[in-house]
Amino acid sequence: MFEYRGYIGTYKFYEDDGMYHGEVKGLAKDVVHFSGVSEVEIEKEFRESVDDYLALKEAMENDDGTRYPIETVERLMSGENPVSVYRDFHNFTVPKLSEATGISENLIINIESGVAKMTEEQYTRISFALNVDPEDLIPWKQE
């Protein structure tokens, strides 16, 4: 039996597959299993399973229900400017975004093309108008 971050994990060895299999106990509606080939590995897998469970639980609690089509995600992944991507997703024209934010059309065009950098105030205004978090407007790193 293991204990980590207030969770208990139990496990047993199964000879038919030569592995340890375990379960996190005390979860009301959820089931979390983990497995490993040794007692050292099964404890590591238990801890990682608890961490993953807690991260998922937090993400679900903070989920605002917004979903983006794959085309939007692919544009962000390709390095396209997020202001342009989210503006298109929300069917905003440059003039409409300008009106909603009080930022000039020319500056929005320059931000989208990468010629101009946004100030903190511009991040706030644009993110509010496009209903995204300000950090969502930071271009994705390309690898």
C-alpha positions as CSV (number, residue, x, y, z in Angstrom):
1,M,0.0,0.0,0.0
2,F,1.2,3.5,-0.9
3,E,0.2,7.0,0.3
4,Y,0.8,10.2,-1.6
5,R,-0.9,13.6,-1.5
6,G,-3.7,12.2,0.7
7,Y,-4.5,9.3,-1.7
8,I,-4.0,5.6,-1.0
9,G,-2.9,3.1,-3.6
10,T,-3.2,-0.6,-3.3
11,Y,-1.6,-3.2,-5.6
12,K,-0.9,-6.8,-6.1
13,F,1.2,-9.0,-8.3
14,Y,-0.3,-11.1,-11.1
15,E,1.7,-14.0,-12.2
16,D,-0.2,-14.5,-15.5
17,D,1.4,-11.3,-16.9
18,G,4.3,-10.9,-14.5
19,M,3.2,-7.4,-13.5
20,Y,1.9,-5.4,-10.5
21,H,-1.5,-3.8,-10.9
22,G,-2.9,-1.2,-8.6
23,E,-5.8,1.2,-8.0
24,V,-6.1,4.6,-6.3
25,K,-8.6,4.1,-3.5
26,G,-11.2,6.6,-2.1
27,L,-12.2,8.3,-5.4
28,A,-15.9,8.9,-5.3
29,K,-16.8,8.5,-9.0
30,D,-13.5,8.0,-10.6
31,V,-11.3,5.0,-11.2
32,V,-7.5,5.3,-11.5
33,H,-5.4,2.2,-12.2
34,F,-1.6,1.9,-12.5
35,S,0.8,-0.9,-13.2
36,G,4.5,-1.7,-13.3
37,V,7.0,-4.5,-13.5
38,S,8.6,-4.0,-10.0
39,E,7.5,-2.6,-6.7
40,V,9.8,0.5,-7.3
41,E,8.1,1.1,-10.6
42,I,4.6,0.5,-9.3
43,E,5.1,3.2,-6.6
44,K,6.4,5.6,-9.2
45,E,3.4,4.9,-11.4
46,F,1.1,5.4,-8.5
47,R,2.5,8.8,-7.8
48,E,2.4,9.8,-11.4
49,S,-1.2,8.6,-11.6
50,V,-2.2,10.7,-8.6
51,D,-0.5,13.8,-10.1
52,D,-2.2,13.2,-13.5
53,Y,-5.6,12.7,-11.8
54,L,-5.2,15.9,-9.8
55,A,-4.1,17.9,-12.9
56,L,-7.1,16.5,-14.9
57,K,-9.5,17.3,-12.0
58,E,-8.1,20.9,-11.8
59,A,-8.4,21.3,-15.6
60,M,-12.0,20.1,-15.6
61,E,-12.9,22.5,-12.7
62,N,-11.4,25.4,-14.7
63,D,-12.9,24.3,-18.0
64,D,-15.1,27.1,-19.4
65,G,-16.6,24.8,-22.1
66,T,-15.0,26.5,-25.0
67,R,-13.9,24.1,-27.8
68,Y,-11.9,25.0,-30.9
69,P,-12.1,23.2,-34.2
70,I,-9.0,21.4,-35.4
71,E,-8.4,24.1,-38.1
72,T,-8.0,26.8,-35.4
73,V,-5.6,24.6,-33.3
74,E,-3.6,23.8,-36.4
75,R,-3.2,27.5,-37.3
76,L,-2.0,28.2,-33.7
77,M,0.4,25.2,-33.9
78,S,1.8,26.4,-37.2
79,G,2.9,29.7,-35.5
80,E,0.2,31.9,-37.0
81,N,-0.5,35.0,-34.8
82,P,-3.1,34.1,-32.2
83,V,-4.8,37.5,-32.5
84,S,-5.6,36.8,-36.1
85,V,-6.6,33.2,-35.4
86,Y,-9.0,34.0,-32.5
87,R,-10.3,37.0,-34.4
88,D,-11.3,34.8,-37.3
89,F,-12.7,32.1,-35.0
90,H,-15.0,34.7,-33.4
91,N,-15.9,36.2,-36.8
92,F,-14.4,39.6,-36.0
93,T,-13.2,41.8,-38.8
94,V,-10.2,44.1,-38.1
95,P,-12.6,47.1,-37.9
96,K,-14.9,45.2,-35.5
97,L,-12.0,44.3,-33.2
98,S,-10.8,47.9,-33.4
99,E,-14.1,49.1,-32.3
100,A,-14.4,46.6,-29.5
101,T,-10.9,47.3,-28.1
102,G,-10.3,51.0,-28.9
103,I,-7.1,50.0,-30.7
104,S,-6.6,51.4,-34.1
105,E,-7.1,49.2,-37.2
106,N,-3.5,49.9,-38.3
107,L,-2.1,48.7,-35.0
108,I,-4.1,45.5,-35.0
109,I,-2.8,44.8,-38.5
110,N,0.7,45.5,-37.3
111,I,0.2,43.2,-34.3
112,E,-1.1,40.4,-36.4
113,S,1.7,40.7,-38.9
114,G,4.3,40.8,-36.1
115,V,5.5,44.3,-36.9
116,A,4.2,45.7,-33.5
117,K,4.4,44.1,-30.1
118,M,1.4,44.4,-27.7
119,T,1.5,46.2,-24.4
120,E,0.0,44.7,-21.3
121,E,-3.1,46.9,-21.7
122,Q,-3.5,45.8,-25.4
123,Y,-3.3,42.1,-24.3
124,T,-6.0,42.8,-21.8
125,R,-8.3,44.6,-24.2
126,I,-7.9,42.2,-27.1
127,S,-8.2,39.1,-24.9
128,F,-11.4,40.5,-23.3
129,A,-12.9,41.2,-26.8
130,L,-12.0,37.8,-28.1
131,N,-13.0,36.0,-24.9
132,V,-9.6,34.3,-24.3
133,D,-7.0,34.6,-21.6
134,P,-4.3,37.1,-22.2
135,E,-1.6,34.4,-22.3
136,D,-3.6,32.7,-25.1
137,L,-2.5,35.6,-27.3
138,I,1.2,34.7,-27.0
139,P,2.3,32.9,-30.2
140,W,3.0,29.2,-29.8
141,K,6.7,28.3,-29.8
142,Q,7.8,26.4,-32.9
143,E,10.1,23.5,-32.6
